[in-house]
Amino acid sequence: MAYKDDIIKILKVAIEKEIESCQTYLEAAQKSNDPEIKFLLEQLAQDEVGHREILEAQVALLAQVEGIPLPQGRPLKEAQGQEETTDLETCKLELEGIKRAAKVLAEAKREIEELQSSKEEFYSMVTHDLRSPLISMVAFSKKLLTSLQAKIAEKDHQKLYWIWSEAKKLEEFVNNFLDLTQLTSGKFIFNPQPLDPRAVVDGVIETLHPQAKERGQHFEVKMGGVPWVEADEWAIGRLFMNLLGNAVRHGSTGGIIEVGGEGKNNMVRFWVKDDGPGISEKDLPHIFDKFYTDAKGQRGSGLGLAIAREVVQAHGGRIWAESKEGEGSTFYFTLPMVIR
């Protein structure tokens, strides 16, 4: 019957949606660092599996009905009509139940999203309040390091250096968290304009030069004739700062950090390459996730690369990494080219 074929098609589409929803919940659960949210997402995924099984059973039932031999001694027309009516009513009841369940799940999902949003807003408020005292701590400790260098013992100088270094790390974390919150909340307004990427890279390298010099590292720039890009100046500066800063931290002492770019198909592909310890195959798919660090905790707070991903995606580009343990890492990303 034609209407049975239509019902089967509808149910199959519903099954596909249940599979997609289940996968979405599972992926979100894997990325979440909050145990409560992780548990709720896993429960939602399990519910989607149950709904899918109900739908699959209905498809099997309807398909089977077409070939069921009719009982002996009953009029063909009467038996056929009763089976069709019963099966159709059963399908309708099941679909209504699924609709109600979907409503409940949608409400649960909304509550989870609101809870996550409230938490991030609270974290943002706290870190914002930390920023001012941290700036003062970093500035004063740096001033003490400079002014007392020749007046105090080496062990006391090392203690001061430790204070400055740890305060600097905390300041970087706070800045990264606030920047990422702005980018993911939709509050940051991008202002794309034609930019010379070589000029942006030169500025970032100048800022990172003292750190690189301390480790005996050298920058190798391969951006001769690279096309201009259509991008927000602050965001792209932050992007290069995060990737090149990572390369300085994780590159080998005395090594070379390569940064380059080339235009192709209305996009410009950039890369930042270091000769550090590399990233394991297990960690590589997750390095752009918020708060993700590798097994050895060598990837810092897990915010810098998350910011890089947000910036690139906001510009319609793509970002990825290639790496093998012991062979360094190369980060690639694309940005739209200025069409003249």
SEKE-50055 format. One record per residue (C-alpha): x negated, y negated, z negated. Coordinates in Angstrom, 2 decimals. Layout:
// SEKE-50055
site x = X y = Y z = Z
...
//
This chain:
// SEKE-50055
site x = 0.00 y = 0.00 z = 0.00
site x = -1.22 y = -3.48 z = 0.86
site x = -0.50 y = -4.94 z = -2.56
site x = -2.56 y = -2.14 z = -4.19
site x = -5.52 y = -3.04 z = -1.98
site x = -5.13 y = -6.67 z = -3.05
site x = -5.07 y = -5.71 z = -6.72
site x = -8.19 y = -3.57 z = -6.31
site x = -9.99 y = -6.48 z = -4.63
site x = -8.98 y = -8.83 z = -7.46
site x = -10.16 y = -6.35 z = -10.08
site x = -13.50 y = -5.85 z = -8.31
site x = -14.08 y = -9.60 z = -8.26
site x = -13.23 y = -9.70 z = -11.98
site x = -15.73 y = -6.88 z = -12.62
site x = -18.47 y = -8.87 z = -10.89
site x = -17.67 y = -11.88 z = -13.06
site x = -17.82 y = -9.75 z = -16.22
site x = -21.26 y = -8.44 z = -15.15
site x = -22.51 y = -11.98 z = -14.51
site x = -21.18 y = -13.21 z = -17.85
site x = -22.77 y = -10.29 z = -19.68
site x = -26.13 y = -11.02 z = -18.04
site x = -25.83 y = -14.73 z = -18.90
site x = -25.15 y = -13.99 z = -22.56
site x = -28.04 y = -11.48 z = -22.75
site x = -30.49 y = -13.92 z = -21.17
site x = -29.37 y = -16.68 z = -23.55
site x = -29.78 y = -14.29 z = -26.50
site x = -33.33 y = -13.43 z = -25.45
site x = -34.26 y = -17.12 z = -25.27
site x = -32.63 y = -18.13 z = -28.56
site x = -34.81 y = -18.46 z = -31.66
site x = -31.80 y = -18.75 z = -33.98
site x = -30.85 y = -15.29 z = -35.40
site x = -27.17 y = -16.24 z = -35.86
site x = -26.75 y = -17.53 z = -32.32
site x = -28.72 y = -14.56 z = -30.96
site x = -26.34 y = -12.14 z = -32.76
site x = -23.21 y = -13.94 z = -31.52
site x = -24.48 y = -13.99 z = -27.94
site x = -25.25 y = -10.27 z = -28.08
site x = -21.71 y = -9.62 z = -29.39
site x = -20.24 y = -11.65 z = -26.54
site x = -22.31 y = -9.64 z = -24.07
site x = -21.02 y = -6.41 z = -25.62
site x = -17.44 y = -7.68 z = -25.32
site x = -18.02 y = -8.36 z = -21.63
site x = -19.15 y = -4.73 z = -21.21
site x = -15.89 y = -3.54 z = -22.79
site x = -13.81 y = -5.75 z = -20.51
site x = -15.70 y = -4.51 z = -17.48
site x = -15.01 y = -0.88 z = -18.44
site x = -11.27 y = -1.62 z = -18.68
site x = -11.29 y = -3.18 z = -15.23
site x = -13.26 y = -0.28 z = -13.76
site x = -10.75 y = 2.16 z = -15.22
site x = -7.91 y = 0.24 z = -13.55
site x = -9.70 y = 0.32 z = -10.19
site x = -10.23 y = 4.07 z = -10.54
site x = -6.57 y = 4.57 z = -11.51
site x = -5.21 y = 2.61 z = -8.56
site x = -7.55 y = 4.35 z = -6.14
site x = -6.55 y = 7.73 z = -7.52
site x = -2.82 y = 7.01 z = -7.28
site x = -3.05 y = 6.90 z = -3.51
site x = -4.03 y = 10.59 z = -3.39
site x = -2.07 y = 12.11 z = -6.30
site x = 0.21 y = 14.95 z = -5.13
site x = 3.82 y = 14.36 z = -6.14
site x = 5.52 y = 16.76 z = -8.62
site x = 7.72 y = 19.50 z = -7.10
site x = 11.49 y = 19.19 z = -7.28
site x = 11.58 y = 15.37 z = -7.50
site x = 12.77 y = 13.18 z = -4.65
site x = 9.77 y = 11.63 z = -2.86
site x = 11.19 y = 8.12 z = -2.83
site x = 12.10 y = 8.16 z = -6.52
site x = 8.78 y = 9.62 z = -7.71
site x = 6.73 y = 7.29 z = -5.54
site x = 8.65 y = 4.24 z = -6.73
site x = 8.27 y = 5.16 z = -10.40
site x = 4.49 y = 5.71 z = -10.11
site x = 3.95 y = 2.42 z = -8.30
site x = 6.06 y = 0.49 z = -10.82
site x = 4.32 y = 2.09 z = -13.83
site x = 0.81 y = 1.53 z = -12.44
site x = 1.56 y = -2.04 z = -11.45
site x = 3.00 y = -2.87 z = -14.88
site x = -0.02 y = -1.27 z = -16.57
site x = -2.37 y = -3.39 z = -14.46
site x = -0.45 y = -6.54 z = -15.30
site x = -0.59 y = -5.79 z = -19.03
site x = -4.33 y = -5.09 z = -18.89
site x = -4.99 y = -8.26 z = -16.91
site x = -3.01 y = -10.32 z = -19.43
site x = -5.08 y = -8.78 z = -22.22
site x = -8.28 y = -9.64 z = -20.37
site x = -7.12 y = -13.22 z = -19.87
site x = -6.46 y = -13.58 z = -23.60
site x = -9.85 y = -12.10 z = -24.42
site x = -11.52 y = -14.44 z = -21.94
site x = -9.86 y = -17.40 z = -23.69
site x = -11.19 y = -16.25 z = -27.05
site x = -14.67 y = -15.75 z = -25.61
site x = -14.63 y = -19.17 z = -23.96
site x = -13.70 y = -20.76 z = -27.30
site x = -16.47 y = -18.83 z = -29.08
site x = -18.96 y = -19.92 z = -26.44
site x = -17.88 y = -23.55 z = -26.84
site x = -18.32 y = -23.33 z = -30.62
site x = -21.81 y = -21.86 z = -30.20
site x = -22.79 y = -24.63 z = -27.79
site x = -21.46 y = -27.28 z = -30.18
site x = -23.40 y = -25.71 z = -33.07
site x = -26.58 y = -25.65 z = -30.99
site x = -26.03 y = -29.27 z = -29.96
site x = -25.53 y = -30.33 z = -33.60
site x = -28.71 y = -28.57 z = -34.64
site x = -30.75 y = -30.19 z = -31.89
site x = -29.32 y = -33.61 z = -32.76
site x = -30.31 y = -33.09 z = -36.41
site x = -33.82 y = -31.95 z = -35.45
site x = -34.15 y = -34.95 z = -33.15
site x = -33.16 y = -37.34 z = -35.95
site x = -35.68 y = -35.80 z = -38.38
site x = -38.57 y = -35.79 z = -35.91
site x = -37.77 y = -39.38 z = -34.90
site x = -38.11 y = -40.43 z = -38.55
site x = -41.46 y = -38.63 z = -38.71
site x = -42.93 y = -40.49 z = -35.75
site x = -43.70 y = -43.86 z = -37.43
site x = -45.61 y = -42.49 z = -40.46
site x = -47.49 y = -40.09 z = -38.20
site x = -48.64 y = -42.92 z = -35.94
site x = -49.99 y = -44.73 z = -39.02
site x = -51.72 y = -41.56 z = -40.32
site x = -53.44 y = -40.94 z = -36.99
site x = -54.55 y = -44.57 z = -36.62
site x = -55.88 y = -44.96 z = -40.19
site x = -57.66 y = -41.60 z = -40.25
site x = -59.32 y = -42.43 z = -36.92
site x = -60.41 y = -45.81 z = -38.28
site x = -61.87 y = -44.16 z = -41.40
site x = -63.73 y = -41.65 z = -39.24
site x = -65.35 y = -44.46 z = -37.28
site x = -66.12 y = -46.86 z = -40.12
site x = -67.38 y = -44.29 z = -42.66
site x = -69.32 y = -42.03 z = -40.29
site x = -72.75 y = -43.21 z = -41.50
site x = -71.69 y = -43.81 z = -45.11
site x = -70.37 y = -40.44 z = -46.30
site x = -71.69 y = -36.89 z = -46.48
site x = -71.20 y = -34.54 z = -43.54
site x = -68.77 y = -32.31 z = -45.47
site x = -66.60 y = -35.34 z = -46.30
site x = -66.73 y = -36.47 z = -42.69
site x = -65.51 y = -33.00 z = -41.62
site x = -62.58 y = -33.28 z = -44.02
site x = -61.61 y = -36.64 z = -42.54
site x = -61.90 y = -35.20 z = -39.06
site x = -59.62 y = -32.32 z = -40.06
site x = -57.01 y = -34.80 z = -41.39
site x = -57.13 y = -36.80 z = -38.16
site x = -57.02 y = -33.67 z = -35.96
site x = -54.02 y = -32.10 z = -37.74
site x = -52.12 y = -35.40 z = -37.81
site x = -52.79 y = -35.77 z = -34.09
site x = -51.39 y = -32.28 z = -33.42
site x = -48.26 y = -33.04 z = -35.42
site x = -47.83 y = -36.36 z = -33.61
site x = -48.08 y = -34.54 z = -30.27
site x = -45.44 y = -32.02 z = -31.38
site x = -43.05 y = -34.77 z = -32.49
site x = -43.51 y = -36.68 z = -29.22
site x = -42.97 y = -33.52 z = -27.18
site x = -39.84 y = -32.59 z = -29.11
site x = -38.30 y = -36.04 z = -28.73
site x = -39.16 y = -36.18 z = -25.02
site x = -37.67 y = -32.73 z = -24.42
site x = -34.52 y = -33.69 z = -26.33
site x = -34.10 y = -36.78 z = -24.15
site x = -34.62 y = -34.77 z = -20.95
site x = -32.24 y = -31.92 z = -21.83
site x = -29.50 y = -34.09 z = -23.34
site x = -28.97 y = -36.04 z = -20.12
site x = -29.72 y = -39.33 z = -21.91
site x = -32.94 y = -39.92 z = -19.96
site x = -32.30 y = -41.88 z = -16.76
site x = -34.72 y = -41.01 z = -13.98
site x = -35.83 y = -43.82 z = -11.69
site x = -37.25 y = -42.19 z = -8.54
site x = -39.51 y = -44.40 z = -6.46
site x = -42.38 y = -43.90 z = -4.01
site x = -45.51 y = -42.94 z = -5.96
site x = -49.10 y = -42.19 z = -5.04
site x = -49.76 y = -38.91 z = -6.90
site x = -53.53 y = -39.40 z = -6.66
site x = -53.24 y = -42.63 z = -8.67
site x = -51.13 y = -40.83 z = -11.32
site x = -53.68 y = -38.00 z = -11.57
site x = -56.62 y = -40.42 z = -11.81
site x = -54.92 y = -42.19 z = -14.74
site x = -54.27 y = -38.91 z = -16.56
site x = -57.84 y = -37.70 z = -16.01
site x = -59.18 y = -40.97 z = -17.43
site x = -57.09 y = -40.42 z = -20.58
site x = -58.23 y = -36.80 z = -20.95
site x = -61.88 y = -37.50 z = -20.12
site x = -63.09 y = -37.76 z = -23.77
site x = -61.57 y = -34.35 z = -24.65
site x = -62.95 y = -32.74 z = -21.50
site x = -66.39 y = -34.28 z = -22.07
site x = -66.45 y = -32.90 z = -25.62
site x = -65.99 y = -29.41 z = -24.15
site x = -68.38 y = -29.98 z = -21.26
site x = -65.61 y = -29.62 z = -18.69
site x = -65.40 y = -31.25 z = -15.27
site x = -62.40 y = -32.20 z = -13.14
site x = -62.35 y = -31.28 z = -9.47
site x = -59.70 y = -33.24 z = -7.55
site x = -58.53 y = -31.91 z = -4.17
site x = -55.95 y = -34.48 z = -3.14
site x = -57.43 y = -36.07 z = -0.05
site x = -54.60 y = -37.46 z = 2.09
site x = -51.88 y = -36.01 z = -0.15
site x = -48.48 y = -37.56 z = 0.75
site x = -46.65 y = -39.88 z = -1.62
site x = -43.76 y = -38.45 z = -3.64
site x = -40.31 y = -39.76 z = -4.57
site x = -40.36 y = -39.50 z = -8.36
site x = -39.99 y = -41.18 z = -11.74
site x = -43.37 y = -42.62 z = -12.72
site x = -43.18 y = -41.88 z = -16.45
site x = -41.87 y = -38.34 z = -15.93
site x = -44.54 y = -37.41 z = -13.37
site x = -47.26 y = -38.86 z = -15.56
site x = -45.97 y = -36.73 z = -18.42
site x = -45.88 y = -33.69 z = -16.15
site x = -49.52 y = -34.03 z = -15.08
site x = -50.58 y = -34.90 z = -18.65
site x = -49.03 y = -31.70 z = -20.01
site x = -50.48 y = -29.42 z = -17.34
site x = -53.95 y = -30.99 z = -17.28
site x = -53.99 y = -31.23 z = -21.09
site x = -53.23 y = -27.49 z = -21.26
site x = -56.04 y = -26.82 z = -18.80
site x = -58.49 y = -28.76 z = -21.00
site x = -57.41 y = -26.90 z = -24.14
site x = -57.38 y = -23.44 z = -22.61
site x = -60.14 y = -23.77 z = -20.01
site x = -63.59 y = -22.39 z = -20.79
site x = -66.28 y = -24.59 z = -22.35
site x = -68.38 y = -26.10 z = -19.56
site x = -65.83 y = -24.97 z = -17.00
site x = -64.09 y = -26.65 z = -14.07
site x = -60.47 y = -27.81 z = -13.98
site x = -59.08 y = -28.07 z = -10.47
site x = -56.10 y = -30.23 z = -9.52
site x = -54.83 y = -30.50 z = -5.96
site x = -51.90 y = -31.19 z = -3.69
site x = -50.72 y = -30.70 z = -0.11
site x = -47.58 y = -31.63 z = 1.82
site x = -45.36 y = -29.12 z = 3.61
site x = -41.71 y = -29.08 z = 4.78
site x = -40.79 y = -32.43 z = 3.16
site x = -42.18 y = -31.28 z = -0.21
site x = -45.58 y = -31.72 z = -1.84
site x = -47.03 y = -28.68 z = -3.59
site x = -49.40 y = -29.41 z = -6.48
site x = -51.55 y = -27.09 z = -8.54
site x = -53.59 y = -27.24 z = -11.74
site x = -56.13 y = -24.45 z = -12.18
site x = -58.28 y = -23.54 z = -15.19
site x = -60.85 y = -20.80 z = -15.85
site x = -59.62 y = -19.87 z = -19.32
site x = -58.54 y = -16.52 z = -20.79
site x = -55.41 y = -16.32 z = -18.64
site x = -51.88 y = -15.26 z = -19.58
site x = -50.72 y = -11.69 z = -20.09
site x = -48.20 y = -10.12 z = -17.73
site x = -45.78 y = -9.79 z = -20.67
site x = -45.94 y = -13.50 z = -21.56
site x = -46.00 y = -14.96 z = -18.04
site x = -42.20 y = -14.88 z = -17.37
site x = -41.49 y = -16.79 z = -20.61
site x = -44.13 y = -19.53 z = -20.76
site x = -41.72 y = -22.28 z = -19.64
site x = -39.17 y = -21.38 z = -22.35
site x = -38.74 y = -23.83 z = -25.22
site x = -40.79 y = -22.91 z = -28.34
site x = -42.34 y = -19.89 z = -26.61
site x = -45.96 y = -19.13 z = -27.48
site x = -48.06 y = -16.20 z = -26.41
site x = -48.88 y = -13.27 z = -28.68
site x = -52.05 y = -14.98 z = -29.94
site x = -50.35 y = -18.32 z = -30.48
site x = -52.69 y = -19.99 z = -27.98
site x = -49.99 y = -21.85 z = -26.08
site x = -49.35 y = -24.45 z = -28.78
site x = -45.82 y = -25.48 z = -29.76
site x = -44.19 y = -24.14 z = -26.61
site x = -42.79 y = -27.57 z = -25.67
site x = -45.25 y = -28.98 z = -23.13
site x = -44.42 y = -26.47 z = -20.40
site x = -40.69 y = -26.70 z = -21.19
site x = -40.95 y = -30.46 z = -20.55
site x = -42.82 y = -29.80 z = -17.32
site x = -40.02 y = -27.51 z = -16.12
site x = -37.31 y = -30.05 z = -16.98
site x = -39.14 y = -32.82 z = -15.10
site x = -39.74 y = -30.72 z = -11.98
site x = -36.19 y = -29.37 z = -11.84
site x = -34.73 y = -32.86 z = -12.34
site x = -36.60 y = -33.89 z = -9.17
site x = -35.27 y = -30.93 z = -7.18
site x = -38.59 y = -29.09 z = -7.25
site x = -39.82 y = -25.71 z = -8.46
site x = -42.52 y = -24.80 z = -10.99
site x = -44.26 y = -21.47 z = -11.53
site x = -47.56 y = -19.99 z = -12.71
site x = -49.95 y = -17.28 z = -11.54
site x = -52.38 y = -15.73 z = -13.97
site x = -54.28 y = -12.63 z = -14.96
site x = -55.92 y = -12.02 z = -18.30
site x = -59.58 y = -12.94 z = -18.16
site x = -59.23 y = -14.74 z = -14.80
site x = -57.73 y = -18.12 z = -15.72
site x = -54.36 y = -19.59 z = -14.79
site x = -52.93 y = -21.70 z = -11.97
site x = -49.76 y = -23.74 z = -12.38
site x = -47.88 y = -24.78 z = -9.24
site x = -45.00 y = -27.20 z = -8.78
site x = -43.28 y = -29.04 z = -5.92
site x = -41.91 y = -32.57 z = -5.65
site x = -40.02 y = -34.28 z = -2.81
site x = -42.19 y = -36.07 z = -0.28
site x = -41.58 y = -39.69 z = 0.71
site x = -40.34 y = -39.59 z = 4.31
site x = -41.64 y = -42.62 z = 6.14
//
